Amino acid sequence: MVQPRTAEAGGPLPVAAEGAFSPAWYRPLLHFVRGKPLGTASAVVLALMVLIAVLAPLLSPFDPLVHDNAYELQGPSSQHVFGTDQYGRDVLSRIIYGARTSLYVGTGATLLGIGLAVVIGTASAYFGGAFDYAVQRVVDTVQAIPALILLITILVILGPSLTNVIIALSIRSAMVTSRVVRGSALAVLAQPFIDAGRLLGASHQRLIGRYIVPNIMAPVIVLASINFGGNILAEASLSFLGYGVPPPTASWGGMLSAEGRAYMFAAPWLLIAPTVVLTLVVFASNMFGDALRDVLDPRLRGAGNSAAT
């Protein structure tokens, strides 16, 4: 029977290398928390928004669509923390369900817009020539049109609905973002490994999907985080003007439109509550995007290290 090795019998047991069994996944996260406290706080705010949107049926004290004429335009109280609107609906409940609308629009428009931007920008940079020229002139034309006018035009053609709002926002976002994606793709195309891949006979699909797209994901992730807040704000602007999510669906912009403007002096809580929440979420999204940019951009990381030394 083999005896277990002990310090007395076989000398000192080998000591495991420091950190050999410690998980490494948390180290970048810990570095981000320590180096970017504002970005971390912003990420917490966005995570809370997602949690509130997912758990809206459990967190909402009242049905956001039910009218109660006995409680019209009631101020904040223990029963209605944020007060009620002109139909007696609980403002807090509509804020909570409005997070669902904003999360759905922000996530859907961001993912669709970023996906289209990667396709347009990468293809334009890779194929170049007349194709690149034609695509960039289309992008210039879209950028020359004021964003709000373009969004309203698309929604007038498609009709007001939640899905059409996402389509309109993604079209505008894709065209604007594709210019940045194209610049990043051109920088990758100038690298020697692209020429080596071409000499080895790699196909267009392999070069784009295997070598170009993975190397531009850092700026794409940053753009997605920033566009998320921009899409939420754009949806609120469209709802404020009456071209966004149709009532009675709870929407932060819709609450500012028909309800907030008409009763802003008699019932200021109708204006204050959605404004504060919308401002907080958009600010958190922008700050989180800036923090991600500082962490993922190697040029900014190098500048930060040089300054620290």
C-alpha positions, -999 to +999 in steps of 0.1 A: +000+000+000+014+034-010+018+057+019+008+093+015+037+116+012+042+137+042+066+165+051+085+141+075+088+112+050+094+128+018+105+163+026+084+194+022+054+192+000+056+214-031+038+247-027+014+256-054+023+286-074+006+318-061-027+323-078-026+289-095-060+279-082-075+313-080-100+322-106-088+347-131-121+359-146-127+384-118-093+402-122-104+424-152-136+431-134-118+441-102-095+463-122-124+480-139-142+486-105-111+501-090-100+522-120-135+533-131-158+539-101-181+561-121-184+535-149-190+508-123-218+529-107-233+534-142-232+497-148-250+491-116-277+516-126-281+498-160-282+464-143-310+477-120-329+490-149-328+455-165-338+439-133-367+463-128-379+457-164-377+419-160-395+419-126-420+446-135-451+425-128-437+418-093-424+452-085-453+473-098-478+481-070-507+488-095-517+479-130-502+507-152-532+507-176-562+507-151-580+540-147-592+550-113-612+582-114-612+584-076-575+591-075-570+615-104-540+638-101-532+628-066-498+639-053-471+616-039-483+597-009-477+564+009-501+546-014-489+563-046-452+571-041-449+591-073-485+603-074-511+596-101-519+610-135-551+625-149-567+591-153-558+579-118-531+556-130-501+551-106-471+570-119-446+546-102-462+516-119-460+534-153-423+542-147-416+506-139-434+493-170-418+522-190-384+506-182-396+476-202-404+497-232-371+516-230-351+484-225-369+467-254-364+496-278-328+503-266-316+467-268-334+459-301-324+491-319-288+488-306-283+452-317-299+456-350-282+489-357-247+476-347-252+444-368-261+465-398-232+489-391-207+460-390-219+446-422-220+479-441-187+493-426-167+461-430-179+454-466-173+490-476-137+490-463-129+455-476-142+458-512-133+495-516-134+511-550-167+520-566-186+500-540-170+519-511-177+552-529-214+545-535-219+533-499-202+563-484-223+587-504-254+570-491-240+574-456-233+611-463-268+616-475-283+600-444-260+620-421-270+652-438-306+648-428-314+659-393-318+628-371-353+636-357-367+645-392-354+612-406-369+592-378-402+609-381-402+604-419-396+567-415-423+563-389-448+582-410-441+557-438-441+526-416-467+538-390-463+542-353-456+510-334-429+496-311-414+475-338-413+503-363-396+526-338-368+500-334-365+497-372-363+535-376-337+539-349-316+511-362-315+524-397-303+558-386-278+543-361-264+518-386-256+545-412-239+568-386-220+540-368-209+523-401-185+552-407-166+544-374-166+507-382-152+514-417-123+533-402-115+505-378-118+479-406-094+499-428-068+499-399-071+462-397-068+457-434-035+475-433-020+448-411+004+422-425-016+392-415-044+402-440-019+401-468-006+368-456-041+354-455-047+365-491-015+349-502-025+317-486-058+318-505-082+326-477-117+335-490-134+368-485-158+353-459-129+339-439-109+371-440-138+392-429-153+368-404-121+354-390-097+383-390-114+416-395-145+415-375-129+400-343-103+428-344-128+456-345-150+443-317-136+466-290-148+499-307-180+481-317-188+472-280-181+508-270-204+521-297-231+497-287-230+509-251-232+545-261-259+539-288-280+521-262-286+554-242-290+574-274-317+550-287-336+553-254-334+591-256-345+591-293-375+569-285-385+592-257-382+622-281-404+604-307-430+595-280-429+631-268-438+643-303-465+616-307-446+595-332-433+568-309-448+540-290-486+545-292-507+548-260-517+533-236-484+515-236-463+530-207-433+550-221-412+576-204-414+598-234-451+594-237-455+603-200-436+636-207-458+643-238-495+642-232-494+640-194-463+661-184-469+691-206-507+695-199-504+692-162-468+704-155-479+732-132-509+716-115-492+682-111-454+687-115-447+651-104-459+639-138-430+657-154-404+652-127-405+614-123-400+603-159-375+631-165-353+621-135-354+584-145-347+591-182-318+614-174-303+589-149-304+560-174-290+580-204-263+594-182-254+560-169-253+546-204-229+573-216-206+571-186-204+533-189-196+536-226-168+561-218-154+538-192-155+508-216-137+530-242-109+538-218-105+501-209-108+486-244-089+512-264-052+502-263-041+537-271-060+551-241-046+523-219-011+532-230-017+568-223-030+560-189+000+539-181+024+565-192+007+592-171+007+569-141+044+564-144 
